[in-house]
Amino acid sequence: MVTNNHAILLVEDDHNDVLLIKRAFQKVKIANPIIVLNDGEQAISYLAGREPFVERPLPMLVLLDLKLPRKSGHEVLEWLRQQQTLKRLPVVVLTASSESSDINRAYDLGANSYLVKPVTFDALVEMVKTLNLYWLILNRRAEIANG
Amino acid sequence: MLNRNILSRTRVEVIFVQLQQKKMRDEEKSKEQLLKELIDLRRTVVTNDTEHRLREEYSKVKENEQKYYNLFQSSNDAIFIQDLNGRILDVNQKLLSLFGYDRSEMIAASMSDLVSATEESKYRSALESLVSDGATIFEIDLRRKNGEPFPAEVSASMFAVNGEKVVQGIVRNISERKRAEEEFRKYRKHLEAFVAQRTDQLESANKELESFAYSVSHDLRAPLRAMEGFANALLEDYAEKLDETGKDYARRVVSAAQHMDILIQDLLAYSRLSRSALKPNEVSLDSVLGEVMHQLSSDIQKIDAQIRVERPLPEVMGDHATLVQVLSNLLSNAIKFVEPGVKPKVNIRAEVVNNRVRLWVEDAGIGIAPEYHDRIFRIFERLQGMETYPGTGVGLAIVKKGLERMGGKAGVESVPGEGSKFWVELRMRGL
């Protein structure tokens, strides 16, 4: 089954960042709904379709922070890439860390892209603009079985 | 020998004279008789002479033997002579005092009395190698009469007496040497343990520093994003509700947050330089500069800076990423520190002196007074007010630290009002 869903899954525990990212999406006029989850364990439950997320729509893109409560972004990524077809889901890491060990590990685990959160809001808007153009408009999606 | 010949000849002359006298006395005797007597006489003389010589030589030999025996006995080295079965034939005084036996006890002693039980096989194999090689030196634990063991070095050689092979050995007590060696080993062990402990401590300190740097990069920047983002949101969404002072305050929050972010990034870059190990590789300065120009391209365009590069630039031994950081700092300084309204002009060139490459970044900017030429390379040193020339005071500290880590140097030549010439120096490629 091809996911027709246009939702974006944002895994982020910092509420300020959630607010600012949502605001940046508004500024760029992205209509795709944003689903926000605050820790790595919830992210896995959601993607796996476990309670309470059995009826969840599959996202077309995951924006994943690395430093998360319960399970880190690296762990989420590692779990995801071991799933049957779910592993095809594009994941863009969006984090504050620019440490090369974090970057390398994310790519080793199968991240599709790695972005460092800019401090200035203008730079965030620019980043979201490019993200929209590339991942939401240009990029072709793979088939993902819903289950 | 010569003396003895002279003596013999003289003696023969005497005999000749005696014979002539006798001949005169015995003229009446027959020639045959005379000849016989002559032969007898001669025999007697010759015999006497040989005996005399032998006696003389014997006493000389005796004298010599005594001399050598005294030497053997009074030697400061402990010496023994034994046959190939290990039976002791002779020893000197020093050896006796070394072992604590008297002469007869020593001669009667068996090998197991003198060599520690665990060392007997070692001694036997040393004897075997002595037979095949003629001489050997080995270390062995020996035992005194009172049972006390001591380490010794034995240098043994072999020679023949009356066609029979005997072993002559010199025994040295090496307790002192062993003790010194043991002491040295102990010190070395102690030192190794100490170094290992310090290394552990440093490693864990380094790990702590790394996790500190991580939390700085991650956790400290999050509140900055919030400050900057929401102050911006105020300015945009509530612009009509804020008067000019309110807007000014919000803008100040934005710029302070931005400045602190740059400061954190610079500090992180500086601390990363201090702790990461750099392995110098061959690096093309042309490609480094290409990357730097690309990074700074929007700034360069914005202020319409003129940058001239005298290509080709040589290749050096360094670290690519660090060099990009270093040159990026130098070039952004060069285009920043100009009189307001003046278009920056920068010239970049390299020269080779004594197998070292010196890369110059020369600007026509405001220049630096000589008394500050050293200070500007220290961290947090700033010469200009934040309003005119914003910055963190970390850039040139990164340049200096980066060059140090790559085994190079950095410096400046400058006159106020006439621009600055910053240089970095590195080893040439392949040297």
Boltz contact constraints between the chains, C-beta under 6 A:
constraints:
  - contact:
      token1: [A, 14]
      token2: [B, 222]
      max_distance: 6.0
  - contact:
      token1: [A, 16]
      token2: [B, 226]
      max_distance: 6.0
  - contact:
      token1: [A, 20]
      token2: [B, 229]
      max_distance: 6.0
  - contact:
      token1: [A, 67]
      token2: [B, 218]
      max_distance: 6.0
  - contact:
      token1: [A, 96]
      token2: [B, 218]
      max_distance: 6.0
  - contact:
      token1: [A, 96]
      token2: [B, 221]
      max_distance: 6.0
  - contact:
      token1: [A, 97]
      token2: [B, 217]
      max_distance: 6.0
  - contact:
      token1: [A, 97]
      token2: [B, 218]
      max_distance: 6.0
  - contact:
      token1: [A, 99]
      token2: [B, 214]
      max_distance: 6.0
  - contact:
      token1: [A, 119]
      token2: [B, 224]
      max_distance: 6.0
  - contact:
      token1: [A, 119]
      token2: [B, 225]
      max_distance: 6.0
  - contact:
      token1: [A, 119]
      token2: [B, 228]
      max_distance: 6.0
  - contact:
      token1: [A, 119]
      token2: [B, 261]
      max_distance: 6.0
  - contact:
      token1: [A, 120]
      token2: [B, 228]
      max_distance: 6.0
  - contact:
      token1: [A, 120]
      token2: [B, 258]
      max_distance: 6.0
  - contact:
      token1: [A, 121]
      token2: [B, 228]
      max_distance: 6.0
  - contact:
      token1: [A, 121]
      token2: [B, 229]
      max_distance: 6.0
  - contact:
      token1: [A, 121]
      token2: [B, 232]
      max_distance: 6.0
